[in-house]
Amino acid sequence: MSKKSNTLWFILGATAFNILITIISFFVLLLLYGKVLAPLIPETGVAWGLPVIFIGALALSFVIYRMILKQLLKRIDMEKYFDPIFGPPPARKD
């Protein structure tokens, strides 16, 4: 496979993985909210939980995604397998 196709597959896979992390985070936070906080909050305040949970799930998914990507970058030489997304490829030092 070429570097361009590797880059495309990486972007598609990373996007799908980030969406999956967001969905899992949302349901975990929703479950925790329903079990722990919802019984303690008055009924008028419970409606605010869903938007807060959604924003929290987005933030949590980006934190998890970034941590995983940092570990991946430590192990894999990205320039060897992927083309740069923006700008021309770096000049070779041969």
PDB file of N, CA, C and O in Angstrom:
ATOM      1  N   MET A   1       0.845  -1.181   0.000  1.00  0.00           N
ATOM      2  CA  MET A   1       0.000   0.000   0.000  1.00  0.00           C
ATOM      3  C   MET A   1       0.889   1.242   0.000  1.00  0.00           C
ATOM      4  O   MET A   1       1.987   1.243   0.556  1.00  0.00           O
ATOM      5  N   SER A   2       0.393   2.279  -0.627  1.00  0.00           N
ATOM      6  CA  SER A   2       1.157   3.516  -0.703  1.00  0.00           C
ATOM      7  C   SER A   2       0.957   4.346   0.564  1.00  0.00           C
ATOM      8  O   SER A   2       0.083   4.073   1.387  1.00  0.00           O
ATOM      9  N   LYS A   3       1.799   5.366   0.684  1.00  0.00           N
ATOM     10  CA  LYS A   3       1.682   6.240   1.852  1.00  0.00           C
ATOM     11  C   LYS A   3       0.345   6.979   1.859  1.00  0.00           C
ATOM     12  O   LYS A   3      -0.246   7.202   2.915  1.00  0.00           O
ATOM     13  N   LYS A   4      -0.123   7.356   0.664  1.00  0.00           N
ATOM     14  CA  LYS A   4      -1.404   8.073   0.592  1.00  0.00           C
ATOM     15  C   LYS A   4      -2.561   7.191   1.052  1.00  0.00           C
ATOM     16  O   LYS A   4      -3.442   7.655   1.777  1.00  0.00           O
ATOM     17  N   SER A   5      -2.568   5.935   0.641  1.00  0.00           N
ATOM     18  CA  SER A   5      -3.647   5.052   1.076  1.00  0.00           C
ATOM     19  C   SER A   5      -3.516   4.727   2.563  1.00  0.00           C
ATOM     20  O   SER A   5      -4.526   4.594   3.254  1.00  0.00           O
ATOM     21  N   ASN A   6      -2.293   4.599   3.061  1.00  0.00           N
ATOM     22  CA  ASN A   6      -2.089   4.403   4.504  1.00  0.00           C
ATOM     23  C   ASN A   6      -2.640   5.588   5.297  1.00  0.00           C
ATOM     24  O   ASN A   6      -3.282   5.418   6.333  1.00  0.00           O
ATOM     25  N   THR A   7      -2.372   6.792   4.783  1.00  0.00           N
ATOM     26  CA  THR A   7      -2.863   8.004   5.453  1.00  0.00           C
ATOM     27  C   THR A   7      -4.383   8.025   5.469  1.00  0.00           C
ATOM     28  O   THR A   7      -4.990   8.327   6.497  1.00  0.00           O
ATOM     29  N   LEU A   8      -5.001   7.704   4.338  1.00  0.00           N
ATOM     30  CA  LEU A   8      -6.463   7.684   4.259  1.00  0.00           C
ATOM     31  C   LEU A   8      -7.058   6.669   5.232  1.00  0.00           C
ATOM     32  O   LEU A   8      -8.004   6.984   5.954  1.00  0.00           O
ATOM     33  N   TRP A   9      -6.513   5.461   5.254  1.00  0.00           N
ATOM     34  CA  TRP A   9      -7.025   4.426   6.166  1.00  0.00           C
ATOM     35  C   TRP A   9      -6.806   4.804   7.625  1.00  0.00           C
ATOM     36  O   TRP A   9      -7.647   4.515   8.476  1.00  0.00           O
ATOM     37  N   PHE A  10      -5.683   5.445   7.915  1.00  0.00           N
ATOM     38  CA  PHE A  10      -5.431   5.881   9.293  1.00  0.00           C
ATOM     39  C   PHE A  10      -6.446   6.931   9.724  1.00  0.00           C
ATOM     40  O   PHE A  10      -6.979   6.863  10.831  1.00  0.00           O
ATOM     41  N   ILE A  11      -6.713   7.894   8.861  1.00  0.00           N
ATOM     42  CA  ILE A  11      -7.678   8.952   9.194  1.00  0.00           C
ATOM     43  C   ILE A  11      -9.075   8.357   9.398  1.00  0.00           C
ATOM     44  O   ILE A  11      -9.766   8.702  10.357  1.00  0.00           O
ATOM     45  N   LEU A  12      -9.483   7.469   8.500  1.00  0.00           N
ATOM     46  CA  LEU A  12     -10.805   6.841   8.640  1.00  0.00           C
ATOM     47  C   LEU A  12     -10.896   5.992   9.906  1.00  0.00           C
ATOM     48  O   LEU A  12     -11.892   6.044  10.627  1.00  0.00           O
ATOM     49  N   GLY A  13      -9.852   5.214  10.170  1.00  0.00           N
ATOM     50  CA  GLY A  13      -9.847   4.379  11.372  1.00  0.00           C
ATOM     51  C   GLY A  13      -9.814   5.198  12.648  1.00  0.00           C
ATOM     52  O   GLY A  13     -10.511   4.883  13.612  1.00  0.00           O
ATOM     53  N   ALA A  14      -9.006   6.247  12.657  1.00  0.00           N
ATOM     54  CA  ALA A  14      -8.913   7.101  13.844  1.00  0.00           C
ATOM     55  C   ALA A  14     -10.229   7.829  14.103  1.00  0.00           C
ATOM     56  O   ALA A  14     -10.627   8.008  15.255  1.00  0.00           O
ATOM     57  N   THR A  15     -10.902   8.247  13.035  1.00  0.00           N
ATOM     58  CA  THR A  15     -12.192   8.915  13.189  1.00  0.00           C
ATOM     59  C   THR A  15     -13.238   7.957  13.754  1.00  0.00           C
ATOM     60  O   THR A  15     -13.978   8.305  14.674  1.00  0.00           O
ATOM     61  N   ALA A  16     -13.290   6.754  13.198  1.00  0.00           N
ATOM     62  CA  ALA A  16     -14.243   5.752  13.704  1.00  0.00           C
ATOM     63  C   ALA A  16     -13.940   5.409  15.158  1.00  0.00           C
ATOM     64  O   ALA A  16     -14.859   5.258  15.963  1.00  0.00           O
ATOM     65  N   PHE A  17     -12.663   5.286  15.500  1.00  0.00           N
ATOM     66  CA  PHE A  17     -12.277   4.983  16.874  1.00  0.00           C
ATOM     67  C   PHE A  17     -12.679   6.113  17.817  1.00  0.00           C
ATOM     68  O   PHE A  17     -13.161   5.856  18.920  1.00  0.00           O
ATOM     69  N   ASN A  18     -12.485   7.364  17.391  1.00  0.00           N
ATOM     70  CA  ASN A  18     -12.861   8.506  18.223  1.00  0.00           C
ATOM     71  C   ASN A  18     -14.371   8.559  18.430  1.00  0.00           C
ATOM     72  O   ASN A  18     -14.830   8.871  19.528  1.00  0.00           O
ATOM     73  N   ILE A  19     -15.147   8.260  17.393  1.00  0.00           N
ATOM     74  CA  ILE A  19     -16.606   8.232  17.537  1.00  0.00           C
ATOM     75  C   ILE A  19     -17.019   7.124  18.498  1.00  0.00           C
ATOM     76  O   ILE A  19     -17.905   7.323  19.329  1.00  0.00           O
ATOM     77  N   LEU A  20     -16.393   5.975  18.391  1.00  0.00           N
ATOM     78  CA  LEU A  20     -16.691   4.864  19.299  1.00  0.00           C
ATOM     79  C   LEU A  20     -16.370   5.234  20.745  1.00  0.00           C
ATOM     80  O   LEU A  20     -17.155   4.945  21.648  1.00  0.00           O
ATOM     81  N   ILE A  21     -15.235   5.866  20.966  1.00  0.00           N
ATOM     82  CA  ILE A  21     -14.875   6.305  22.323  1.00  0.00           C
ATOM     83  C   ILE A  21     -15.897   7.307  22.843  1.00  0.00           C
ATOM     84  O   ILE A  21     -16.266   7.262  24.016  1.00  0.00           O
ATOM     85  N   THR A  22     -16.359   8.213  21.980  1.00  0.00           N
ATOM     86  CA  THR A  22     -17.351   9.209  22.394  1.00  0.00           C
ATOM     87  C   THR A  22     -18.659   8.538  22.800  1.00  0.00           C
ATOM     88  O   THR A  22     -19.248   8.901  23.819  1.00  0.00           O
ATOM     89  N   ILE A  23     -19.116   7.573  22.024  1.00  0.00           N
ATOM     90  CA  ILE A  23     -20.371   6.876  22.334  1.00  0.00           C
ATOM     91  C   ILE A  23     -20.251   6.105  23.646  1.00  0.00           C
ATOM     92  O   ILE A  23     -21.151   6.154  24.485  1.00  0.00           O
ATOM     93  N   ILE A  24     -19.147   5.400  23.818  1.00  0.00           N
ATOM     94  CA  ILE A  24     -18.943   4.643  25.063  1.00  0.00           C
ATOM     95  C   ILE A  24     -18.870   5.582  26.252  1.00  0.00           C
ATOM     96  O   ILE A  24     -19.469   5.313  27.294  1.00  0.00           O
ATOM     97  N   SER A  25     -18.132   6.695  26.107  1.00  0.00           N
ATOM     98  CA  SER A  25     -18.029   7.676  27.196  1.00  0.00           C
ATOM     99  C   SER A  25     -19.394   8.251  27.546  1.00  0.00           C
ATOM    100  O   SER A  25     -19.707   8.437  28.722  1.00  0.00           O
ATOM    101  N   PHE A  26     -20.213   8.535  26.525  1.00  0.00           N
ATOM    102  CA  PHE A  26     -21.538   9.097  26.764  1.00  0.00           C
ATOM    103  C   PHE A  26     -22.396   8.136  27.591  1.00  0.00           C
ATOM    104  O   PHE A  26     -23.031   8.544  28.564  1.00  0.00           O
ATOM    105  N   PHE A  27     -22.410   6.864  27.201  1.00  0.00           N
ATOM    106  CA  PHE A  27     -23.248   5.915  27.923  1.00  0.00           C
ATOM    107  C   PHE A  27     -22.731   5.628  29.331  1.00  0.00           C
ATOM    108  O   PHE A  27     -23.524   5.416  30.249  1.00  0.00           O
ATOM    109  N   VAL A  28     -21.427   5.619  29.507  1.00  0.00           N
ATOM    110  CA  VAL A  28     -20.865   5.414  30.854  1.00  0.00           C
ATOM    111  C   VAL A  28     -21.216   6.605  31.746  1.00  0.00           C
ATOM    112  O   VAL A  28     -21.646   6.423  32.885  1.00  0.00           O
ATOM    113  N   LEU A  29     -21.033   7.828  31.227  1.00  0.00           N
ATOM    114  CA  LEU A  29     -21.378   9.008  32.016  1.00  0.00           C
ATOM    115  C   LEU A  29     -22.881   9.087  32.272  1.00  0.00           C
ATOM    116  O   LEU A  29     -23.300   9.502  33.353  1.00  0.00           O
ATOM    117  N   LEU A  30     -23.687   8.699  31.305  1.00  0.00           N
ATOM    118  CA  LEU A  30     -25.145   8.691  31.487  1.00  0.00           C
ATOM    119  C   LEU A  30     -25.552   7.685  32.567  1.00  0.00           C
ATOM    120  O   LEU A  30     -26.420   7.969  33.391  1.00  0.00           O
ATOM    121  N   LEU A  31     -24.928   6.526  32.556  1.00  0.00           N
ATOM    122  CA  LEU A  31     -25.209   5.513  33.567  1.00  0.00           C
ATOM    123  C   LEU A  31     -24.810   6.004  34.957  1.00  0.00           C
ATOM    124  O   LEU A  31     -25.567   5.854  35.915  1.00  0.00           O
ATOM    125  N   LEU A  32     -23.615   6.591  35.061  1.00  0.00           N
ATOM    126  CA  LEU A  32     -23.179   7.126  36.350  1.00  0.00           C
ATOM    127  C   LEU A  32     -24.094   8.247  36.828  1.00  0.00           C
ATOM    128  O   LEU A  32     -24.426   8.323  38.011  1.00  0.00           O
ATOM    129  N   TYR A  33     -24.493   9.105  35.917  1.00  0.00           N
ATOM    130  CA  TYR A  33     -25.390  10.198  36.270  1.00  0.00           C
ATOM    131  C   TYR A  33     -26.737   9.668  36.756  1.00  0.00           C
ATOM    132  O   TYR A  33     -27.278  10.152  37.750  1.00  0.00           O
ATOM    133  N   GLY A  34     -27.271   8.677  36.054  1.00  0.00           N
ATOM    134  CA  GLY A  34     -28.564   8.110  36.438  1.00  0.00           C
ATOM    135  C   GLY A  34     -28.528   7.405  37.780  1.00  0.00           C
ATOM    136  O   GLY A  34     -29.502   7.452  38.533  1.00  0.00           O
ATOM    137  N   LYS A  35     -27.419   6.753  38.089  1.00  0.00           N
ATOM    138  CA  LYS A  35     -27.310   6.003  39.349  1.00  0.00           C
ATOM    139  C   LYS A  35     -26.916   6.877  40.526  1.00  0.00           C
ATOM    140  O   LYS A  35     -27.376   6.645  41.644  1.00  0.00           O
ATOM    141  N   VAL A  36     -26.071   7.880  40.297  1.00  0.00           N
ATOM    142  CA  VAL A  36     -25.492   8.631  41.416  1.00  0.00           C
ATOM    143  C   VAL A  36     -26.139  10.002  41.598  1.00  0.00           C
ATOM    144  O   VAL A  36     -26.631  10.316  42.682  1.00  0.00           O
ATOM    145  N   LEU A  37     -26.143  10.817  40.549  1.00  0.00           N
ATOM    146  CA  LEU A  37     -26.560  12.210  40.722  1.00  0.00           C
ATOM    147  C   LEU A  37     -28.053  12.460  40.529  1.00  0.00           C
ATOM    148  O   LEU A  37     -28.632  13.269  41.253  1.00  0.00           O
ATOM    149  N   ALA A  38     -28.676  11.801  39.593  1.00  0.00           N
ATOM    150  CA  ALA A  38     -30.088  12.078  39.290  1.00  0.00           C
ATOM    151  C   ALA A  38     -31.003  11.926  40.501  1.00  0.00           C
ATOM    152  O   ALA A  38     -31.898  12.754  40.672  1.00  0.00           O
ATOM    153  N   PRO A  39     -30.828  10.914  41.352  1.00  0.00           N
ATOM    154  CA  PRO A  39     -31.709  10.832  42.518  1.00  0.00           C
ATOM    155  C   PRO A  39     -31.499  11.968  43.528  1.00  0.00           C
ATOM    156  O   PRO A  39     -32.397  12.265  44.316  1.00  0.00           O
ATOM    157  N   LEU A  40     -30.347  12.590  43.512  1.00  0.00           N
ATOM    158  CA  LEU A  40     -30.051  13.650  44.480  1.00  0.00           C
ATOM    159  C   LEU A  40     -30.471  15.038  44.007  1.00  0.00           C
ATOM    160  O   LEU A  40     -30.615  15.949  44.822  1.00  0.00           O
ATOM    161  N   ILE A  41     -30.666  15.208  42.719  1.00  0.00           N
ATOM    162  CA  ILE A  41     -30.972  16.516  42.142  1.00  0.00           C
ATOM    163  C   ILE A  41     -32.490  16.654  41.999  1.00  0.00           C
ATOM    164  O   ILE A  41     -33.172  15.683  41.669  1.00  0.00           O
ATOM    165  N   PRO A  42     -33.021  17.854  42.247  1.00  0.00           N
ATOM    166  CA  PRO A  42     -34.456  18.066  42.030  1.00  0.00           C
ATOM    167  C   PRO A  42     -34.828  17.859  40.559  1.00  0.00           C
ATOM    168  O   PRO A  42     -33.980  17.969  39.673  1.00  0.00           O
ATOM    169  N   GLU A  43     -36.102  17.559  40.314  1.00  0.00           N
ATOM    170  CA  GLU A  43     -36.548  17.244  38.954  1.00  0.00           C
ATOM    171  C   GLU A  43     -36.324  18.384  37.974  1.00  0.00           C
ATOM    172  O   GLU A  43     -36.130  18.136  36.784  1.00  0.00           O
ATOM    173  N   THR A  44     -36.344  19.598  38.432  1.00  0.00           N
ATOM    174  CA  THR A  44     -36.130  20.730  37.519  1.00  0.00           C
ATOM    175  C   THR A  44     -34.674  20.796  37.050  1.00  0.00           C
ATOM    176  O   THR A  44     -34.404  21.348  35.983  1.00  0.00           O
ATOM    177  N   GLY A  45     -33.753  20.258  37.806  1.00  0.00           N
ATOM    178  CA  GLY A  45     -32.341  20.298  37.438  1.00  0.00           C
ATOM    179  C   GLY A  45     -31.860  19.087  36.660  1.00  0.00           C
ATOM    180  O   GLY A  45     -30.767  19.101  36.095  1.00  0.00           O
ATOM    181  N   VAL A  46     -32.672  18.041  36.630  1.00  0.00           N
ATOM    182  CA  VAL A  46     -32.261  16.801  35.958  1.00  0.00           C
ATOM    183  C   VAL A  46     -32.142  17.017  34.451  1.00  0.00           C
ATOM    184  O   VAL A  46     -31.315  16.373  33.805  1.00  0.00           O
ATOM    185  N   ALA A  47     -32.942  17.903  33.884  1.00  0.00           N
ATOM    186  CA  ALA A  47     -32.904  18.151  32.438  1.00  0.00           C
ATOM    187  C   ALA A  47     -31.565  18.713  31.976  1.00  0.00           C
ATOM    188  O   ALA A  47     -31.207  18.555  30.809  1.00  0.00           O
ATOM    189  N   TRP A  48     -30.830  19.355  32.850  1.00  0.00           N
ATOM    190  CA  TRP A  48     -29.523  19.904  32.492  1.00  0.00           C
ATOM    191  C   TRP A  48     -28.455  18.817  32.397  1.00  0.00           C
ATOM    192  O   TRP A  48     -27.356  19.068  31.902  1.00  0.00           O
ATOM    193  N   GLY A  49     -28.767  17.634  32.862  1.00  0.00           N
ATOM    194  CA  GLY A  49     -27.773  16.566  32.882  1.00  0.00           C
ATOM    195  C   GLY A  49     -27.357  16.095  31.508  1.00  0.00           C
ATOM    196  O   GLY A  49     -26.173  15.847  31.278  1.00  0.00           O
ATOM    197  N   LEU A  50     -28.293  15.964  30.589  1.00  0.00           N
ATOM    198  CA  LEU A  50     -27.981  15.431  29.262  1.00  0.00           C
ATOM    199  C   LEU A  50     -26.999  16.309  28.477  1.00  0.00           C
ATOM    200  O   LEU A  50     -26.034  15.775  27.930  1.00  0.00           O
ATOM    201  N   PRO A  51     -27.201  17.625  28.397  1.00  0.00           N
ATOM    202  CA  PRO A  51     -26.199  18.440  27.690  1.00  0.00           C
ATOM    203  C   PRO A  51     -24.831  18.419  28.375  1.00  0.00           C
ATOM    204  O   PRO A  51     -23.799  18.408  27.703  1.00  0.00           O
ATOM    205  N   VAL A  52     -24.821  18.413  29.679  1.00  0.00           N
ATOM    206  CA  VAL A  52     -23.548  18.374  30.415  1.00  0.00           C
ATOM    207  C   VAL A  52     -22.845  17.036  30.184  1.00  0.00           C
ATOM    208  O   VAL A  52     -21.627  16.992  30.013  1.00  0.00           O
ATOM    209  N   ILE A  53     -23.610  15.957  30.180  1.00  0.00           N
ATOM    210  CA  ILE A  53     -23.035  14.629  29.923  1.00  0.00           C
ATOM    211  C   ILE A  53     -22.480  14.561  28.509  1.00  0.00           C
ATOM    212  O   ILE A  53     -21.402  14.006  28.299  1.00  0.00           O
ATOM    213  N   PHE A  54     -23.197  15.116  27.533  1.00  0.00           N
ATOM    214  CA  PHE A  54     -22.731  15.088  26.152  1.00  0.00           C
ATOM    215  C   PHE A  54     -21.409  15.845  26.001  1.00  0.00           C
ATOM    216  O   PHE A  54     -20.473  15.340  25.380  1.00  0.00           O
ATOM    217  N   ILE A  55     -21.331  17.032  26.555  1.00  0.00           N
ATOM    218  CA  ILE A  55     -20.094  17.821  26.482  1.00  0.00           C
ATOM    219  C   ILE A  55     -18.971  17.113  27.235  1.00  0.00           C
ATOM    220  O   ILE A  55     -17.828  17.095  26.780  1.00  0.00           O
ATOM    221  N   GLY A  56     -19.298  16.533  28.384  1.00  0.00           N
ATOM    222  CA  GLY A  56     -18.297  15.775  29.136  1.00  0.00           C
ATOM    223  C   GLY A  56     -17.790  14.560  28.374  1.00  0.00           C
ATOM    224  O   GLY A  56     -16.603  14.238  28.434  1.00  0.00           O
ATOM    225  N   ALA A  57     -18.681  13.885  27.662  1.00  0.00           N
ATOM    226  CA  ALA A  57     -18.279  12.720  26.859  1.00  0.00           C
ATOM    227  C   ALA A  57     -17.362  13.139  25.721  1.00  0.00           C
ATOM    228  O   ALA A  57     -16.390  12.447  25.420  1.00  0.00           O
ATOM    229  N   LEU A  58     -17.661  14.268  25.087  1.00  0.00           N
ATOM    230  CA  LEU A  58     -16.776  14.769  24.029  1.00  0.00           C
ATOM    231  C   LEU A  58     -15.391  15.091  24.584  1.00  0.00           C
ATOM    232  O   LEU A  58     -14.378  14.707  24.000  1.00  0.00           O
ATOM    233  N   ALA A  59     -15.354  15.795  25.707  1.00  0.00           N
ATOM    234  CA  ALA A  59     -14.069  16.148  26.306  1.00  0.00           C
ATOM    235  C   ALA A  59     -13.297  14.902  26.730  1.00  0.00           C
ATOM    236  O   ALA A  59     -12.097  14.795  26.477  1.00  0.00           O
ATOM    237  N   LEU A  60     -13.973  13.978  27.364  1.00  0.00           N
ATOM    238  CA  LEU A  60     -13.324  12.741  27.813  1.00  0.00           C
ATOM    239  C   LEU A  60     -12.805  11.929  26.632  1.00  0.00           C
ATOM    240  O   LEU A  60     -11.715  11.363  26.705  1.00  0.00           O
ATOM    241  N   SER A  61     -13.568  11.867  25.552  1.00  0.00           N
ATOM    242  CA  SER A  61     -13.119  11.095  24.394  1.00  0.00           C
ATOM    243  C   SER A  61     -11.882  11.717  23.761  1.00  0.00           C
ATOM    244  O   SER A  61     -10.991  10.990  23.321  1.00  0.00           O
ATOM    245  N   PHE A  62     -11.806  13.031  23.704  1.00  0.00           N
ATOM    246  CA  PHE A  62     -10.617  13.662  23.141  1.00  0.00           C
ATOM    247  C   PHE A  62      -9.398  13.459  24.030  1.00  0.00           C
ATOM    248  O   PHE A  62      -8.286  13.303  23.525  1.00  0.00           O
ATOM    249  N   VAL A  63      -9.589  13.459  25.339  1.00  0.00           N
ATOM    250  CA  VAL A  63      -8.472  13.197  26.254  1.00  0.00           C
ATOM    251  C   VAL A  63      -7.975  11.769  26.072  1.00  0.00           C
ATOM    252  O   VAL A  63      -6.769  11.538  25.984  1.00  0.00           O
ATOM    253  N   ILE A  64      -8.889  10.815  26.016  1.00  0.00           N
ATOM    254  CA  ILE A  64      -8.503   9.407  25.827  1.00  0.00           C
ATOM    255  C   ILE A  64      -7.836   9.219  24.469  1.00  0.00           C
ATOM    256  O   ILE A  64      -6.810   8.547  24.370  1.00  0.00           O
ATOM    257  N   TYR A  65      -8.414   9.809  23.423  1.00  0.00           N
ATOM    258  CA  TYR A  65      -7.860   9.696  22.075  1.00  0.00           C
ATOM    259  C   TYR A  65      -6.442  10.264  22.025  1.00  0.00           C
ATOM    260  O   TYR A  65      -5.549   9.667  21.424  1.00  0.00           O
ATOM    261  N   ARG A  66      -6.245  11.402  22.650  1.00  0.00           N
ATOM    262  CA  ARG A  66      -4.917  12.033  22.647  1.00  0.00           C
ATOM    263  C   ARG A  66      -3.894  11.180  23.389  1.00  0.00           C
ATOM    264  O   ARG A  66      -2.754  11.061  22.939  1.00  0.00           O
ATOM    265  N   MET A  67      -4.274  10.592  24.502  1.00  0.00           N
ATOM    266  CA  MET A  67      -3.356   9.726  25.248  1.00  0.00           C
ATOM    267  C   MET A  67      -2.965   8.509  24.417  1.00  0.00           C
ATOM    268  O   MET A  67      -1.794   8.129  24.385  1.00  0.00           O
ATOM    269  N   ILE A  68      -3.934   7.899  23.745  1.00  0.00           N
ATOM    270  CA  ILE A  68      -3.653   6.730  22.913  1.00  0.00           C
ATOM    271  C   ILE A  68      -2.782   7.122  21.720  1.00  0.00           C
ATOM    272  O   ILE A  68      -1.863   6.387  21.358  1.00  0.00           O
ATOM    273  N   LEU A  69      -3.063   8.271  21.108  1.00  0.00           N
ATOM    274  CA  LEU A  69      -2.281   8.717  19.966  1.00  0.00           C
ATOM    275  C   LEU A  69      -0.841   9.029  20.359  1.00  0.00           C
ATOM    276  O   LEU A  69       0.078   8.753  19.587  1.00  0.00           O
ATOM    277  N   LYS A  70      -0.630   9.594  21.534  1.00  0.00           N
ATOM    278  CA  LYS A  70       0.734   9.844  22.010  1.00  0.00           C
ATOM    279  C   LYS A  70       1.521   8.543  22.143  1.00  0.00           C
ATOM    280  O   LYS A  70       2.687   8.476  21.755  1.00  0.00           O
ATOM    281  N   GLN A  71       0.885   7.517  22.688  1.00  0.00           N
ATOM    282  CA  GLN A  71       1.551   6.223  22.818  1.00  0.00           C
ATOM    283  C   GLN A  71       1.857   5.629  21.443  1.00  0.00           C
ATOM    284  O   GLN A  71       2.911   5.025  21.244  1.00  0.00           O
ATOM    285  N   LEU A  72       0.937   5.802  20.500  1.00  0.00           N
ATOM    286  CA  LEU A  72       1.145   5.298  19.149  1.00  0.00           C
ATOM    287  C   LEU A  72       2.299   6.030  18.465  1.00  0.00           C
ATOM    288  O   LEU A  72       3.103   5.412  17.767  1.00  0.00           O
ATOM    289  N   LEU A  73       2.380   7.342  18.662  1.00  0.00           N
ATOM    290  CA  LEU A  73       3.456   8.125  18.054  1.00  0.00           C
ATOM    291  C   LEU A  73       4.826   7.753  18.607  1.00  0.00           C
ATOM    292  O   LEU A  73       5.829   7.856  17.901  1.00  0.00           O
ATOM    293  N   LYS A  74       4.876   7.323  19.858  1.00  0.00           N
ATOM    294  CA  LYS A  74       6.143   6.891  20.443  1.00  0.00           C
ATOM    295  C   LYS A  74       6.627   5.589  19.812  1.00  0.00           C
ATOM    296  O   LYS A  74       7.833   5.360  19.713  1.00  0.00           O
ATOM    297  N   ARG A  75       5.710   4.749  19.393  1.00  0.00           N
ATOM    298  CA  ARG A  75       6.062   3.417  18.888  1.00  0.00           C
ATOM    299  C   ARG A  75       6.245   3.366  17.374  1.00  0.00           C
ATOM    300  O   ARG A  75       6.992   2.525  16.873  1.00  0.00           O
ATOM    301  N   ILE A  76       5.579   4.248  16.643  1.00  0.00           N
ATOM    302  CA  ILE A  76       5.584   4.169  15.187  1.00  0.00           C
ATOM    303  C   ILE A  76       6.180   5.443  14.598  1.00  0.00           C
ATOM    304  O   ILE A  76       5.844   6.548  15.025  1.00  0.00           O
ATOM    305  N   ASP A  77       7.067   5.284  13.616  1.00  0.00           N
ATOM    306  CA  ASP A  77       7.613   6.411  12.870  1.00  0.00           C
ATOM    307  C   ASP A  77       6.598   6.786  11.796  1.00  0.00           C
ATOM    308  O   ASP A  77       6.513   6.131  10.757  1.00  0.00           O
ATOM    309  N   MET A  78       5.839   7.832  12.051  1.00  0.00           N
ATOM    310  CA  MET A  78       4.741   8.206  11.161  1.00  0.00           C
ATOM    311  C   MET A  78       5.233   8.624   9.776  1.00  0.00           C
ATOM    312  O   MET A  78       4.557   8.356   8.783  1.00  0.00           O
ATOM    313  N   GLU A  79       6.389   9.270   9.688  1.00  0.00           N
ATOM    314  CA  GLU A  79       6.903   9.719   8.393  1.00  0.00           C
ATOM    315  C   GLU A  79       7.237   8.551   7.475  1.00  0.00           C
ATOM    316  O   GLU A  79       7.237   8.695   6.253  1.00  0.00           O
ATOM    317  N   LYS A  80       7.519   7.411   8.059  1.00  0.00           N
ATOM    318  CA  LYS A  80       7.876   6.235   7.276  1.00  0.00           C
ATOM    319  C   LYS A  80       6.642   5.635   6.575  1.00  0.00           C
ATOM    320  O   LYS A  80       6.755   5.112   5.466  1.00  0.00           O
ATOM    321  N   TYR A  81       5.488   5.709   7.209  1.00  0.00           N
ATOM    322  CA  TYR A  81       4.293   5.043   6.697  1.00  0.00           C
ATOM    323  C   TYR A  81       3.223   5.966   6.136  1.00  0.00           C
ATOM    324  O   TYR A  81       2.378   5.520   5.359  1.00  0.00           O
ATOM    325  N   PHE A  82       3.237   7.258   6.516  1.00  0.00           N
ATOM    326  CA  PHE A  82       2.151   8.157   6.138  1.00  0.00           C
ATOM    327  C   PHE A  82       2.671   9.398   5.436  1.00  0.00           C
ATOM    328  O   PHE A  82       3.757   9.890   5.743  1.00  0.00           O
ATOM    329  N   ASP A  83       1.873   9.910   4.475  1.00  0.00           N
ATOM    330  CA  ASP A  83       2.146  11.190   3.836  1.00  0.00           C
ATOM    331  C   ASP A  83       1.651  12.300   4.749  1.00  0.00           C
ATOM    332  O   ASP A  83       0.699  12.101   5.504  1.00  0.00           O
ATOM    333  N   PRO A  84       2.288  13.469   4.691  1.00  0.00           N
ATOM    334  CA  PRO A  84       1.753  14.600   5.461  1.00  0.00           C
ATOM    335  C   PRO A  84       0.398  15.020   4.888  1.00  0.00           C
ATOM    336  O   PRO A  84       0.180  14.972   3.678  1.00  0.00           O
ATOM    337  N   ILE A  85      -0.478  15.421   5.753  1.00  0.00           N
ATOM    338  CA  ILE A  85      -1.826  15.795   5.310  1.00  0.00           C
ATOM    339  C   ILE A  85      -1.814  17.190   4.685  1.00  0.00           C
ATOM    340  O   ILE A  85      -2.454  17.410   3.657  1.00  0.00           O
ATOM    341  N   PHE A  86      -1.102  18.120   5.289  1.00  0.00           N
ATOM    342  CA  PHE A  86      -1.041  19.494   4.803  1.00  0.00           C
ATOM    343  C   PHE A  86       0.371  19.805   4.341  1.00  0.00           C
ATOM    344  O   PHE A  86       1.341  19.474   5.023  1.00  0.00           O
ATOM    345  N   GLY A  87       0.484  20.434   3.196  1.00  0.00           N
ATOM    346  CA  GLY A  87       1.786  20.854   2.696  1.00  0.00           C
ATOM    347  C   GLY A  87       2.507  19.759   1.944  1.00  0.00           C
ATOM    348  O   GLY A  87       2.075  18.606   1.918  1.00  0.00           O
ATOM    349  N   PRO A  88       3.610  20.141   1.336  1.00  0.00           N
ATOM    350  CA  PRO A  88       4.383  19.149   0.578  1.00  0.00           C
ATOM    351  C   PRO A  88       5.122  18.202   1.524  1.00  0.00           C
ATOM    352  O   PRO A  88       5.363  18.542   2.682  1.00  0.00           O
ATOM    353  N   PRO A  89       5.479  17.021   1.034  1.00  0.00           N
ATOM    354  CA  PRO A  89       6.231  16.106   1.876  1.00  0.00           C
ATOM    355  C   PRO A  89       7.610  16.683   2.189  1.00  0.00           C
ATOM    356  O   PRO A  89       8.169  17.420   1.377  1.00  0.00           O
ATOM    357  N   PRO A  90       8.161  16.356   3.356  1.00  0.00           N
ATOM    358  CA  PRO A  90       9.472  16.890   3.711  1.00  0.00           C
ATOM    359  C   PRO A  90      10.546  16.399   2.745  1.00  0.00           C
ATOM    360  O   PRO A  90      10.462  15.290   2.217  1.00  0.00           O
ATOM    361  N   ALA A  91      11.550  17.234   2.523  1.00  0.00           N
ATOM    362  CA  ALA A  91      12.647  16.878   1.626  1.00  0.00           C
ATOM    363  C   ALA A  91      13.475  15.758   2.234  1.00  0.00           C
ATOM    364  O   ALA A  91      13.677  15.713   3.447  1.00  0.00           O
ATOM    365  N   ARG A  92      13.950  14.864   1.395  1.00  0.00           N
ATOM    366  CA  ARG A  92      14.771  13.756   1.882  1.00  0.00           C
ATOM    367  C   ARG A  92      16.182  14.230   2.190  1.00  0.00           C
ATOM    368  O   ARG A  92      16.693  15.144   1.543  1.00  0.00           O
ATOM    369  N   LYS A  93      16.797  13.616   3.163  1.00  0.00           N
ATOM    370  CA  LYS A  93      18.156  13.984   3.577  1.00  0.00           C
ATOM    371  C   LYS A  93      19.154  12.943   3.112  1.00  0.00           C
ATOM    372  O   LYS A  93      20.042  12.550   3.869  1.00  0.00           O
ATOM    373  N   ASP A  94      19.017  12.490   1.867  1.00  0.00           N
ATOM    374  CA  ASP A  94      19.933  11.453   1.344  1.00  0.00           C
ATOM    375  C   ASP A  94      21.160  12.048   0.735  1.00  0.00           C
ATOM    376  O   ASP A  94      22.026  11.318   0.252  1.00  0.00           O
TER     377      ASP A  94
END
